[in-house]
Amino acid sequence: MVQTYLDFERAVAELDKQADALQGAEAKAVMAKASAELKRLYGKLGPWEKTQVARHPARPHYSDYVDALVTDYTPLAGDRTFGDDHALLGGPGKINGRSVIVMGHEKGTDLETRLKHNFGMARPEGYRKAVRLMNLAERFNLPVISFVDTAGAYPGRGAEERGQAEAIARSIDRGLSLKVPFISIITGEGGSGGAVAIAAADAVLMLEHSIYSVISPEGCASILWRDGTKAQDAAKAMKITAQDLKKLGVIDGIIKEPAGGAHRRPDETMKRVGAMIATRLDTLSALKPMDLLERRREKFLNIGRTLPGAK
């Protein structure tokens, strides 16, 4: 597969090109230099660089995680109100032999599939499907695992006419009221209510170079400065990285990515995600339903209370 390099990876791209033109010991020496440079770059990524990594087209998507981690998966279609939404997928399956309900945003991998999945931007029927899946999970006492990767809910006219805000609100409410363990992993972008709708979980985890925010850096820059080119400044000010959000208490854990990001070694990344899911499930499954509800309630109420000056 052809490697897609990000803007800040130009030095690595040049070294890789040199290595391809060499053989033997010389090629190995240049490859070692490229690996060291990649490790150095990814050890000091800023918020804007992390945004680029989170959006990398080769980053593992929902379907990749399902293929790698879930067995006996049966996708369910439709919201039983209007239709089916291909941007938000889900159904029952097994992770490490444990029956679960899985769901998540699917962005697609090429132009055809990206159009089919609407670039991971769900419409109201997607979030009503999520509610249907969570109802099913509670009925059969199955944990819920969600994979978040969306720039946000689809803002089109049809979506608004069919109750986009109401559908998102009901999905958030259902997540908060679930009496079964609920784990959410932000694997790429976690954008606005479209992300929170399936992330009101007992454990909210983020991949090391993913982002989670109320609006995109470009959107924030357009509102604050009326200048989308200030997206880098916005990304820094918004505290959108996993590291910042862990300090603020918005998320519960960070899953480390391989050197160079999840897109370079997706199999290893998905293995790490699977291990974290298993660990968290073991802990949460030991709790009683009412304990889960109280713990989840306090978790979200406490967000912001520990900030300087907060009351």
N, C-alpha and C positions, 0 to 999 in steps of 0.2 A: 504494500500500500504506500502511495506517495505521501510523504510527511508534509504537513502544512505548518509553516513556521509563523510565529507571531512577530510583531514589529520588534519587540525587545530581544528576540532570539536570533538576530541577524548574524552575530558572531558565531553562534553554534551552527547556523545554516552554512556559513562559509567553511567552517572546519569539516562538517560532514561532506561537503562537496569535494574538499581536498582529499579526504579519506577515500572517497569513492574512486578517485583517480589514481590512488596508490595501491600497492600490494605489500603483503608480508609485514615485516616489522615496522616499516614506515607507516603503513595504514593503521596498525594497532596503536602506534604512538600518537597519531593525530586523533584517533577515536577516543583515546584516554584523555587527551586534552579537551576534546569536545564534551566528554562526560563531566569533567571537572568544571568546565565553564557553565554547563547546564545546572549543575548542583549549586554553583555559586550564585547564578541568576535567581534560581527558585528559592534560595535561602533568604533573599531580601526583596521579594516582590512587594510592591505597593498596592493600594486598593485598585488603581486603574489596571495594573498588570493582572491582578487577580480576576478582575472583571473580564478581561480578554481570555484568560484561561478558562473561566467558568463557561464562556460561550463558545469554546473551541468546537468546531463541527465534528471532530472525531471523539469527543468525550463520550463515555458510555451513557446510553439513554435507558429509559424504563424497560424497553423490550430486551436490551442486553442483560440487565440485571435479572429479569425474569428467566431468560434462557440459562443464565449461569447459576442462579440460586434457587429457583422454584421448580419443583416437580409436580406432576399431576395438575398442572394449571389449566383452568377452564375459564376463558374470558367471557364475561357477561356483557350484553349489549342493551342499550336503551335505558331511558329514565321512566318509562311507563306513563309519560305525559305528552311528550312531543316527538322525540326521536333519539337517535344515537349520536354520541359525540366521540370522534376519533382522537381528540386531543387529550382526553382523560380515559385511561383504560384500567381495567381491574377485573378481579374474579377470585375464586377460591383456589388454593394450591397448598403445597407443603414446602417448608423450609427446614432442612435437617430432620425430616420426618415428622415435623410438627405442623398440624393443619392451621392455616392462617387465611386471612383475606388480604390480598395485595392490590394496590392501586397506585397510579402515578401518571404524571404528564409524559406524553411521548411527542418529541419534536420532529422525528424523522431523520433520515440520513442523506437523502438526496432531494433534488427539486420535487420529484413526483411524490415522495412520501412526506416531505415537509408540507406540501400543499394539502395532502390528504389529512394530515394531523394538525393542520392550521398552525404550524410552528409551535405546537405545545400550548396554544392559547385557548383555553376551554370556554365553551358557551354555557348558558344556564343548564342545558340538559346534561352536560358533563358533571356539574356539581350536584345535580339531582341524582345522577347515577352514583356519585360518591355517597350520598345519603342512603341510597338503596343498598349499597354494599355494606355500609356501617350498620344499618338495620339488620342485615343478614348476619353480620359478624356477631352482634349481640344476641340474636335469636339462637344461634348455635354455639355460643360461647367460644368464639374464635378471635385470637388477637388480630389487630389491624396493622399492616405495614404499608406506609406510603412513601413514594419516591417523588420528590418535588423538583421540577426543572421547567420553569416557565417565566417568560418575561412579564406575565400578568394575564388576567382574564381577558378574553376577547372583548374589545370596546365597541363593536359594530352596532349599527342601529337595530338589526334583528335581535341581537342578544339583549339589548336594553329593553326592547319591546316585550321580550319573553321573560323579563324579570331577573336580569343578571345579578343585581345587588341582593335581591331577596334570596336567590339560590345560594349565593356565597354565604350570606348570613346564616341560612339554615344548615349549611354544611359545617360551618364553624361551630354552631350550637350543638350539632349532633356529635361532633368530635369531642367537645367539652363534656357532654353528658354520657359518653360511652361507659359501660360497666365492664369492659374488657380492656386488656393492655393495648396501648396504641403507641407505635413508634413511627417517627417520621424522619426521613433522611433527605437533606437538601443536597442534591448531587451536582447541580450546576447553578442555574439562576433560581432564586426564590423571590419572585416579584409580586409585591403588593397583596391585595386580598385574594388574588388568584392562587397564591402560594399558601397563605394562611388557611384558606378553606379546607385544605387537607393536611394541615400541620398543627392543629390544636391538640397536640399529643402529650402523652406522659413523658416521652423522651424525644426531644428535637435535636438531631445530630446533623453536623455539616461536614462535608468533605473539606479538606484543608484549604483548597483554592476555590471553593464555591462562594457565592455572595447571597445576601438576604437583605431585602430593603423594601421600604414602603413605595418606592418609585425608582425607575432606572436613573443612573447618573445623568444621562442625556435629558430625561424629562425634568429632573430637578434643576439642572442648569438652565433649561429653557424657561422655567417658572421664576427662578430667583434672579437670573442675570439676563434673561431673554436672549441667551446665547448658548446654543448647544455645544459649541466648541469648548466650553468650560466644564465639560463632563469630568475631566480628570480632577479638577478642584472639587467638584460635587462629590465624587466618589470618596475622596479623602475626608470631606466634612461629614458625610453621612454615616460613617462607621459601619460599613456594609460587610466587612470581612468576618470570617469565622472567629478569628482571634479577638477582634473587638467585641463581637456579640457574645462570646463566652465570658469576657470580663464584665459585660453589662448584665449578664444573667438572662439573656434572651434565648440562648440555646444551652443544651446540657452537655455537649461533648463534641470533640473534633476528631475526625477520622483522617489519619495521616495518608497522604498520597505518595506514590513513588516519585523519585527524582524526575523532574521534567513534566509532572502532572499526570492525571488519570488517563489522558488520551494516549500517552506513550506506552503505558503498561496496564491496559484495561483489565486483563485477567487478574493481575495482582490486586488492583484496586477493588474489584468486585469481591475477591476473596476476603479482603479486609472488612468490607462492608458486611458481608455475611457473618463474619466472626463477631462483629460488634452487635449485630441484630440478635444473634444467639445469646450473647452475654446479657444484653438488656432484657430479652424475653425471660430468661431464667429469673432475673430479679423481680420483674413486674408480675410474672405469673404467680409468685408467692403471696401477692397482696390480694385482699378481699375486695369485691366490687366497690363497696362504700369507701374503702381506704383509697382506691384508685381515684374515685371522684373527688374526694377531699384533697388529696395530694395534687391532683391536676388543677383544681380550683385555686389552691394557694400558690402554685407555681406561676400561673398567669397573673394573678393579682399582685404578686410580689415583683413583677417586672417593673423596674423604675424606682421602686421604693428604696433601694440601696444606693442610688446615685447621690452625689454631693448636693446637699440642699433639699433633697426629697423628704417629704413628711409622711 
